Amino acid sequence: MPEQNSKAATIAGLAVAGTGVAHFIKPELFESITKGPFPDDTAKAIKINGSLETAIGLGLAVPQTRKLALVGLVGYGAYLAVNVVRNR
């Protein structure tokens, strides 16, 4: 069972990293959802979020860095939530 969990976590991590990379390939896809929480410099926020998601995703994909990436994911979630609330 642990091997199955590890494969699922690796796949999930790669999916998050892929989403992060997509921020750079097709930033317009993320503009509408990024503009609300980050109205001042949306283009910059898209790049920052893409970078964070890529790094967190790659961290989740590697078993040796998974725990640290989970801490990063919680921090990233808090960062997003604060900006959503602040810019309502």
C-alpha positions in Angstrom: 0.0 0.0 0.0 2.8 2.6 0.8 4.1 2.2 -2.8 0.7 2.9 -4.2 0.4 6.1 -2.0 3.9 7.1 -3.2 2.9 6.7 -6.8 -0.3 8.7 -6.3 1.7 11.5 -4.5 4.2 11.5 -7.4 1.4 11.8 -10.0 -0.3 14.6 -7.9 3.0 16.4 -7.6 3.7 16.3 -11.3 0.2 17.6 -12.0 0.7 20.5 -9.6 4.1 21.2 -11.3 2.5 21.0 -14.7 -0.1 23.5 -13.7 2.7 25.8 -12.5 4.5 25.5 -15.8 1.2 26.3 -17.6 1.3 29.7 -15.9 4.2 30.6 -18.1 3.0 28.9 -21.3 -0.6 30.2 -21.2 -0.7 33.0 -18.6 -4.1 34.2 -20.0 -5.7 31.1 -18.7 -5.0 32.2 -15.1 -5.7 35.9 -15.5 -9.4 35.8 -14.5 -8.8 33.8 -11.3 -5.6 35.8 -10.4 -6.9 39.3 -10.9 -9.3 39.3 -7.9 -6.7 38.3 -5.2 -3.8 40.2 -7.0 -5.3 43.2 -8.7 -2.2 45.5 -8.7 0.2 43.5 -10.8 -1.7 40.4 -12.0 1.0 39.5 -14.6 3.7 39.4 -11.9 1.4 37.4 -9.6 0.8 34.8 -12.3 4.5 34.3 -12.6 5.0 34.1 -8.9 2.2 31.6 -8.4 3.4 29.6 -11.4 6.9 29.4 -9.8 5.6 28.4 -6.4 3.3 25.7 -7.9 6.1 24.3 -10.0 8.5 24.1 -7.0 5.9 22.7 -4.7 4.7 20.2 -7.3 8.3 19.0 -7.9 8.8 18.7 -4.2 5.7 16.6 -3.8 6.8 14.3 -6.7 10.0 13.4 -4.9 9.6 11.2 -1.8 12.6 12.7 -0.1 11.2 16.3 -0.3 7.5 15.5 0.1 7.2 16.5 3.7 8.9 19.9 3.2 6.7 20.4 0.0 3.6 19.8 2.1 4.7 22.5 4.5 5.2 24.8 1.5 1.8 23.9 0.2 0.2 24.9 3.4 2.1 28.2 3.4 1.1 28.8 -0.3 -2.5 28.1 0.6 -2.3 30.6 3.4 -0.7 33.2 1.1 -3.5 32.8 -1.4 -6.2 32.9 1.2 -4.9 36.1 2.8 -4.8 37.8 -0.7 -8.3 36.7 -1.5 -9.6 38.1 1.8 -7.6 41.3 1.6 -8.6 42.1 -1.9 -12.4 41.4 -1.7 
